[in-house]
Amino acid sequence: MALDFSGQNLRGRNFKGRQDLAGANFSYADIRGANFTNANLTGANFSHAKAGLQLHWAILLVLVSWLLSGLSGFLWAVNGYLVSRIFDTSGLEFQIAGWAALIVLIAFFFITIRQGVAAGLGALAVALAVVFAVVIAGTLAGAGTVTGVILGAAAIAGVIAAAIAAAIAGVIAAAIAIAGAIAAAIAAAVAAARTGARAAAVAVAGTLVSIYISWRAMKGDQKHSLSLVRNIAIAFAATGGTSFRGANLTNADFTQATLKSTDFRNTILICSRWYQAKMLDRVRPGSTYLQNSQVRQLLVTGQGQDKNFYRENLRGINLQKANLADASFIGADLSEANLQDANLSRAKLKQTQLDGTDLTGATLTGAYIEDWGITNTTKLHGVRCEYVFMRLPTKEDPDPLRKPDNKQEVFADGDFANFIKPIFDTLDLYHNQGVDPRAVAIAFKNLAENHPEAELEIVAMEKRGDDKILLRAKTAAGIDKSQLSAEYFDDYNQLKALSQSQQLLLVEKDQRIISLENMVDTALKQPKFYTQGNTNMSDISGINIEGSSNVSGIAGNNSIANLGTISGNVSIALNQLPDATDAEKPGIKELLSQLQDAIIQSTYLSEEDKTEALEQVNTLAEAGKNPQESTKQKTAKTAITMLKGIFTGLPAVASLVEATNKLLPAISKLFGLG
């Protein structure tokens, strides 16, 4: 049974290394200063808990920040004294030294405010180099050098002091640190120079610059978030605070928890929940995803619309129910993330890694999924998606390849998961030169028959450049794919060396080989071709083709290259039709499949007549998608009339005549043509 610490005072408690805290309830508990280092906190509930520093630690660290503030004020006062020497009438060399100090000071102030502390310190180094290069007097170089060193020390000390005070105790402590720095600056300046007012003015100005930089750094401004500022302040403030260092916080819940001054270095944060967590920007994140300010904001608010997470490591992040519409995750790693019920409408998921990601109930309508990395552990159950785009459009190729292709069609419930289901364990047969479609078909048939235990099923076919093709087949688990590949290509190369007539003897009217040959031949003739399906050698016509052309024009430019191409097109179109609901009452798909077979096997039709007849079957298949529409019925009527004309004059003994006398009337009836 999970332990219950809800609402308890656990300040300073030591839970280091404990493995019995999985699922423990720490909700509403005071865990300031508690040590959870290397503990197993899987599924623990920290909602509304209060983490951070205990009071005595907070007081100690604030005092340290005040000491640093005083030091900063004193150093700024010294800078003010050096500048005030401009008005020293005791000697020209002192005035020159004062001007040198002022030039260095102005350069630092101007560049730091506009470009950040790093750029300011860089300008300081350049200014010092110039001082040495144009030495007018020994005192000038000395004043410039002293000013540069003191200026850098004062800026860093002041910035860190104010930042630490703000990180530990907030506005009040920071205000006290600021007041202390200013008071120290004025006092030191007045004591150090006869022109105390002028020196004090410089000292106060420097202190205010330090305050401004620390404020911007703690706000997360990247320009001012130098490691010497925010990171040191956060690390310093986390000393003595709540520590989860090295702990396992998988599925832990920090909803509305207060997390200031908490150490999360080397912590496992898979699917941890941070919704409405407070002061998440004040934790010590280490190398976890919490180091990114934009990611922290997303975790707290759940709002990531239009945000760019290019190549971010978001592995294991919990974005359940988050609004991620139009967000860009190009190249990002979202493996093992929780995206349940998230809105990813129109999101850019190009090359996004999604291994083990939970997309249950997520919305993906309009998402761009080019080369996304889903695997067999990606959960797609209940995904809501009307359409997707297979690639990001570019100036060179603006077509995003919408699926479904017909812009008037959308995926029905559950269809998207079936459409996009990836290939997990496949045998990839890559043919890189001089592809022989018939040899491919025969070799694959032989391989399937010789290894029934492999349960080979063709699931994809893709053209790769000119005269290159990838044939992908799903296999049973544990099959030696290396052996299958070697055996296939040994057979393929031998078959490829045979003459056409010798190959035909091996085919012997095997419809499975003919269908696969047609598919390979079609693939090689298309400028862009991709086929995906779930087909074994007992039903090779089940492959589904996708490419740059629509089904009715896939042969290219409305012309038929050969009988094999149009036969492949017919198979494609037929596969897109629904199966008959009653096995004893064949539908349009089944009747047209029988008609296709009868045409191909006819010994009385010429190649030209077969091609024309199959074109009409293809037209009927296209019309069969919406057989009750009047325009489709007219198209079907014309195609049936054309088929009757082609078959007129065939010998009465021809098997095609007998088949079509039964098939064509049945097809007409299904189109409502009587």
C-alpha positions, 0 to 999 in steps of 0.5 A: 500500500502506498505511503500517505504523507499528505498535509504533513510537515516534512521540512528537513526530512531525509528520504535519500535512496528510499525505494518504498515511495512509489505512488506515495502521497505528498499532496499539500505537504511541506517538503522544504529542505527535504532530501529525496536524492536517488529515491524511487518516487514513481507515480508520487503525488506532490500536488500543492506541496511546498518545496524550497528552503527552510527558514534558517537556510533562506536567512543565511543565503540572503545575508550572503547576498547582502554582503555581496551587494555591499561589496558591489557598492564599494567597488562601484564607488571606487570606479566613481572615484577614478572618474571624479579625477577628471576634475582634479586640478593638481595635475594633467595626468590625473585628469587624463586618467579620469577621462580614460576611466569614464570612456571605459565606463560609458562603453560598458554601460552602453553595450551592456544595456543594449546587448547584455552582460557578456557583450559588455564584458567583451567591450570592456576587454576591447577598451582596455586594449585600446587604452594600452595601445594609445598610452598618453601617460602612464597614469592613463594606462594605469587608470584604464586597467584599474577601472576595467578590473574593478568595473568587471568585479563590481558588475558581477558582484552586484548582478549576482547579489541582486539575483541571489536575493531575488531567487531566495526571498523575492522582492523584499530581500532584493530591495534590501540588497539593492538599498545596501549596495546603493548606500555602500556606494554613496558612503564609500564615494563620499569618503574617498573623494573630495568631489563626493557627489560626482563619485556617488552619482557614478557609483549609484549609476553602476549599481542601478545597471547591476540591478537592471541586469539581474532583474532581466536575467531572473526574468529569463531574458536570454541576452542577460542570462549569463551563467555568472548571473542566473545559473549561479544565482539559482544554484546558490539559492538551491543550496539547502533546498528540497533535493530530488537529485537522481530520483525517479519521478516518472509519472509524478504529479506536481500540479500547483506545487511550489518549487522554488529552490529545488534541485532536479539534476539527473532526475528521471522526469518521464511524464511528470506533470507540472500543470500550474506549478509555481516558481518552476523557473527557480528550480535547478534543472540540470540537463533535464527539459526544465532548463528551457524557459519556453518548455517550462512555460508550456508545462505550466500553462498547457499552451503551446500554440504557434510555438517553435520547438525545433530539435528540442529534446522533449523526451518523456514530457507530459503534454496531456490535453495541451494546446499544440495547434500550429506548433513546430516540432521539426526534428524534436524528440518526443519519445515516451511523451504523454500526448493524450488528448493533446491538440496537434492540429496543423502541427509540424511533426517532420522527423519528430521522434515518437517512439513509445509516445502516447497519442491516445485521443490526440487531434492530428487533423492537418498535421504534417507528418513527413518522415515522423518516427512512429514505432510499434510502441507508439499508441494511436488508439482513438486519434482524431484526424480528418486529414494529414499532409505527408510532407511540408510544402516547399517553394520547389514542390508546394504540394503537401500530399494531402491524405485522403487525396480527395479534398472532399473526403476525410478519415472516418473514426479509427481510419487514420490509425489503420492508414498510418500504422507503420511497418515494424519488422520488415524484409527490405529488398532494394533493387538498385539497377536494371529492375526486371518486374517479372523476375521480381514477381517470380523470385518473391513468389518462390521465396514465399512458397519456400518459407511459409513460416516467414509469413511474407506479406508485401506491405510497401513498394517505393520507387527510389530514383531512376530504375530503382525500387524498394520492395518491403515485406512484413515477416513473422517475428524471429525470422532471419531476414539476412538469409531470406534476402540472400536467397531472394537475390540469388534467385532473382539474379538467376531469373533476370538472366533468363530470356523472356520466353524462359521466364514465361514458362515459369509464370504459366498464367499464375495470376499472382505473379502477373499482378505483382509484375504489373505493380512493379512495372507500374512503379518503375514508370511513375515519376513518384510512386509509393505503395502501401498495403498488407498483401501476401502471395495468395492475394497480391492484388491487395496492394494500395498505391499512393503517388503523385497522380490520382488513380484514374491517371496514374499511368501518366498523361492520360495515356496507357503505357502497356497492359501491365500498367493499366492492369495495375491501375485497375487493381489499385482502384478496386482496392479502394472500394469497400468489400461486400457485406454479404459473402453470397452477394458480391458487390461492385468490387468483387464483380469488377475483380472477376471481370478484370480476371476474365479480360486478362485471361482471354485468349481471343482479345488482342492486347489493344482490346484488353487495354481498352477493356481494362480502361473501362473497368478502371472507369467503373471502379472509380465510379463505384466509389459513389455509385448512387450519384447521377454523374457516376451512373452516367459514367458507368453506363457509358463504360458498360456500353463500351465494354459490350462493344469490345466483346461483340463478335467474340466466339460464343465459346469464349469464356469471357462471353459467358462471364460478361453475360452474367457480370455486366447485368449485375454491375449495371444493377448495382449502379441502379441502371436496371 
